[in-house]
Amino acid sequence: MEGRETSPLIGKLVICGVGLIGGSFALGLRRAGAVGRIVGIGRRREPLERALGLGVIDEIAGDWATALAGADLVLLAAPVGQMDAIMAAMAPHLGAGTVVTDAGSTKRDVIEAIHRHLGAQLPQIVPAHPIAGAEKSGVDAAFADLYVKRKVVLTPLPDSRADAVELVRAAWQACGASVVDMTPRDHDSVFAAVSHLPHLLAFGLVDDLARRDNAELLFSHAASGFRDFTRIAGSHPEMWRDICVANRVALLAELDAYLGELASLRRMLAAGDGDALEAVFNRARRARNAWAEGLPVQTAE
C-alpha cells in the first residue's frame, strides 16, 4: 500500500505559557513531526502574537473553552505561582479525552492545585518537570534542541492512567529528552539542593554586590569566574520567586545545611587552616569533575 499517512502523536496541542519552555516543547515536537496543530493561551496577548509570528504556535485561543475543544494534550508551562488560577479556569472545560501535564519546577504545590481544581480528572493528569532552561526567557529564546539529551522527570499521580503517562513520556522523548520517574517528594528535595539553592545563592551574591557603594568598581573587575558562578542570576525573577516560595520547606533545609558548610569554611579561614581548606577544595573538585564527566560521584568520607 502506498501513500498512507500516519497520524501524529498529538493531533492538537495546547500550550499555556508560550515562553522558553513551552515554545521549545512546541518546536521540538513540530520538528519531530509529532504534532498536528498547536494552540497557545496565556495571560497576555502580546507574547502569544509573537509566538504566532515566529511559527511556534498555529493559533491563539482567547479562552479555555476554545483552547480545550478537541485537545489531545495540554502543557502548562507558566510559572508555578500561576498554576492554581490556571487550573481553576480550565477545569470547567476539560474533557475526558485531554491529557494534562505541566513543566513546573516544583511538584508538591502543583499537585495540591491539581487536587483542588481537577480532582475529578486525576486519571488524565501527569505532572512533570523538564530539567532544561536558560538564563534568557520568552518565546524569542525558544529553540527546538532545548530538550535534546536533557532529563525530564515525570511524577505521575497514583490515579494517572497508564496511557496518559505514556503519551506524556512519548512527547518528551520526541523532543529528544531522556525521561525518568520520581515521587513528588523526592523531586522537590533533590531540586532544592541542585537547582533552587544555586539560584538563590547566585541571586543573593549579585544583589549583595550590586547594593554596595563600590558596586561599579566591583563589577568592572569581575571576570569569567564571576560570570560562570552568577550566570543563573540572569534568570526570570518571577519564575524563581514562585519556585523558592513554593519549595521553601525543602529549600530552607538545604540553605541551613549550606550555612553550616559556610560556617565551617569561616572557621578554617579564621584559623588560617590551609590544609583543611585544601581538603574541602579537593573533595569538591573530585565530585564536580566526576559529575561533569558522567562518572559516579563518590560519597565523601
C-alpha positions in Angstrom: 0.0 0.0 0.0 1.4 3.4 -0.9 0.9 6.9 0.3 -0.7 6.0 3.7 -0.1 8.9 6.1 0.2 8.2 9.8 -1.4 10.5 12.4 0.9 12.5 14.6 1.4 11.5 18.2 -0.5 14.6 19.2 -3.3 15.9 17.0 -4.0 19.1 18.9 -1.6 20.5 21.5 -2.4 23.4 23.8 0.4 25.3 25.5 -0.3 27.7 28.3 2.7 29.9 28.7 4.5 30.0 25.3 7.9 31.1 26.5 11.3 29.4 26.5 10.0 26.1 28.0 6.6 25.9 26.2 7.9 27.3 23.0 10.8 24.9 22.8 8.4 22.0 23.5 6.3 23.1 20.6 9.3 23.5 18.3 10.8 20.2 19.3 7.5 18.3 18.6 7.0 20.2 15.4 10.4 19.2 14.1 9.8 15.6 15.1 6.5 15.6 13.1 4.8 14.6 16.4 2.2 17.3 16.5 -0.6 18.4 14.2 -1.9 21.8 15.5 -0.5 23.9 18.3 -2.7 26.4 20.2 -1.3 29.0 22.6 -3.1 30.6 25.5 -1.8 32.9 28.2 -2.3 36.0 30.4 -1.1 38.5 27.8 -1.8 38.7 24.1 1.5 40.3 23.1 3.8 37.2 23.6 1.2 35.0 22.0 1.2 37.2 18.9 5.0 37.0 18.9 4.8 33.2 19.1 2.3 33.1 16.3 4.5 35.3 14.2 7.5 33.1 14.8 5.6 30.0 13.8 5.9 28.5 17.2 2.1 28.1 17.5 -0.6 27.9 14.8 -3.3 29.9 16.6 -4.2 31.8 19.7 -7.1 30.9 21.9 -8.9 33.7 23.8 -10.5 31.4 26.3 -10.1 27.9 27.8 -13.3 26.6 26.2 -11.9 27.3 22.7 -8.5 26.1 23.6 -9.5 22.7 25.1 -12.1 21.7 22.4 -10.7 18.6 20.8 -7.3 18.9 22.5 -5.2 15.8 23.0 -2.5 17.2 25.3 -2.1 20.4 27.4 1.2 21.6 28.6 1.0 24.1 31.5 4.3 26.0 31.1 3.5 29.1 33.2 5.3 29.9 36.4 4.2 27.7 39.3 2.7 30.6 41.1 0.1 30.9 38.4 -0.9 27.2 38.4 -3.7 27.5 40.9 -5.5 30.2 38.9 -4.9 28.4 35.6 -6.3 25.1 36.8 -9.4 26.8 38.3 -10.0 28.5 34.9 -9.6 25.4 32.8 -11.4 22.9 35.0 -15.0 23.5 33.7 -13.9 23.0 30.1 -11.6 20.0 30.4 -12.9 16.9 28.6 -12.1 13.3 29.4 -10.1 12.9 26.2 -7.5 15.6 27.1 -4.3 14.7 28.9 -2.8 17.5 31.1 0.9 17.8 32.1 3.0 20.7 33.4 6.6 21.9 33.4 6.7 23.2 36.9 10.0 23.2 38.8 8.2 22.2 42.0 5.7 19.4 42.4 4.1 19.5 45.8 2.3 22.8 45.3 1.3 21.9 41.7 -0.2 18.6 42.8 -2.1 20.4 45.6 -3.6 22.7 43.0 -4.5 19.7 40.8 -6.4 18.1 43.7 -8.1 21.4 44.5 -9.4 22.1 41.0 -9.0 18.9 38.9 -9.9 16.2 41.4 -12.4 14.6 39.1 -9.9 14.4 36.2 -6.9 12.9 38.1 -6.5 9.9 35.7 -5.7 12.2 32.8 -3.1 14.3 34.6 0.6 13.6 34.6 2.8 16.2 36.4 6.3 16.6 35.0 9.4 18.8 35.1 11.9 19.2 32.2 15.4 19.8 33.5 16.4 22.3 31.0 16.4 26.1 30.7 18.5 29.1 30.1 19.1 32.5 31.6 17.1 34.1 28.8 13.3 33.8 28.9 10.4 34.4 26.5 9.4 32.8 23.2 12.3 34.5 21.3 14.7 32.3 23.4 12.9 29.1 22.4 14.6 26.6 20.2 13.9 23.0 19.1 17.1 21.5 20.6 16.5 22.7 24.2 15.5 19.2 25.4 17.9 17.1 23.4 19.8 14.8 25.8 18.2 16.6 28.8 16.3 14.8 31.5 12.6 15.2 32.1 11.2 14.0 35.4 7.7 12.6 35.5 5.9 12.5 38.9 2.7 10.6 38.0 -0.2 10.6 40.4 -1.4 7.3 41.9 -4.5 7.8 39.8 -2.7 8.7 36.5 -3.8 6.4 33.6 -1.0 4.4 32.1 -1.9 5.6 28.6 -1.8 9.2 29.8 1.7 8.7 31.3 2.9 7.1 28.1 1.6 9.9 26.0 3.5 12.5 28.1 6.6 10.3 28.1 6.5 9.9 24.3 6.0 13.6 23.8 9.1 14.5 25.7 11.1 11.7 24.1 10.1 13.1 20.7 11.8 16.3 21.8 15.0 14.3 22.4 14.7 14.1 26.2 15.6 11.2 28.5 12.5 10.6 30.7 12.8 9.3 34.3 10.1 8.8 37.0 10.3 10.1 40.6 8.0 10.7 43.5 6.9 14.4 44.1 8.6 14.5 47.5 11.9 13.1 46.2 11.7 15.6 43.2 11.3 18.6 45.4 14.1 17.5 47.8 16.5 16.8 45.0 15.9 20.0 43.1 16.0 22.1 46.2 19.6 21.0 46.5 20.9 21.1 43.0 18.8 23.8 41.4 16.8 26.0 43.7 19.7 26.6 46.2 22.2 27.5 43.5 19.8 30.0 42.0 19.1 31.5 45.4 22.8 31.9 46.1 23.6 33.4 42.7 20.8 36.0 43.0 21.9 36.8 46.6 25.5 37.3 45.7 24.8 39.6 42.8 22.3 41.6 44.8 24.7 42.0 47.7 27.5 43.3 45.4 25.1 45.5 43.4 23.9 47.3 46.5 27.4 48.2 47.7 28.8 51.7 47.4 31.6 50.5 45.2 29.4 48.2 43.0 30.7 49.8 39.8 34.3 49.1 40.7 33.5 45.5 41.7 31.6 44.7 38.5 34.2 46.4 36.3 36.8 43.9 37.6 34.6 40.8 37.5 35.8 38.2 35.0 34.9 34.7 33.8 34.8 33.1 37.2 32.2 35.6 38.4 30.3 35.2 35.1 30.2 31.4 35.4 29.1 31.4 39.0 26.4 34.1 38.6 25.0 33.2 35.1 21.8 31.9 36.5 21.2 35.2 38.3 20.1 36.4 34.9 17.1 34.0 35.1 13.4 35.1 35.2 12.8 36.7 38.6 9.0 36.0 38.8 9.5 32.3 38.0 12.3 31.9 40.6 10.3 33.8 43.2 7.4 31.3 42.8 9.8 28.3 42.8 11.6 29.4 46.0 8.3 30.2 47.9 6.6 27.0 46.7 9.5 24.8 47.7 10.6 26.8 50.8 10.4 23.8 53.2 13.0 21.7 51.3 14.9 24.9 50.3 15.2 26.1 53.9 16.6 22.7 54.9 19.2 22.9 52.1 20.0 26.5 52.9 20.6 25.6 56.6 22.9 22.8 55.6 24.8 25.2 53.3 25.1 27.8 56.1 26.7 25.1 58.2 29.2 24.5 55.4 29.9 28.2 55.2 30.4 28.4 59.0 32.9 25.5 58.7 34.8 27.3 56.0 34.8 30.5 58.0 36.4 28.7 61.0 39.1 27.3 58.7 39.8 30.8 57.3 39.9 32.4 60.7 42.3 29.7 61.9 44.4 30.1 58.8 44.0 26.3 58.3 45.1 25.9 54.7 45.2 22.1 54.9 41.6 21.9 55.9 40.6 24.3 53.1 42.6 22.3 50.6 40.9 19.1 51.7 37.4 20.7 51.1 38.6 22.0 47.7 39.9 18.6 46.7 36.7 16.8 47.6 34.7 19.4 45.7 36.9 19.2 42.7 36.8 15.4 42.5 33.0 15.4 42.8 32.5 18.2 40.3 34.8 16.7 37.7 33.3 13.2 38.1 29.8 14.7 37.6 30.9 16.7 34.6 32.4 13.6 33.0 29.4 11.4 33.7 31.1 9.3 36.3 29.7 8.2 39.7 30.3 10.8 42.4 32.0 9.2 45.4 30.4 9.7 48.8 32.6 11.9 50.9 34.3 10.1 53.7 
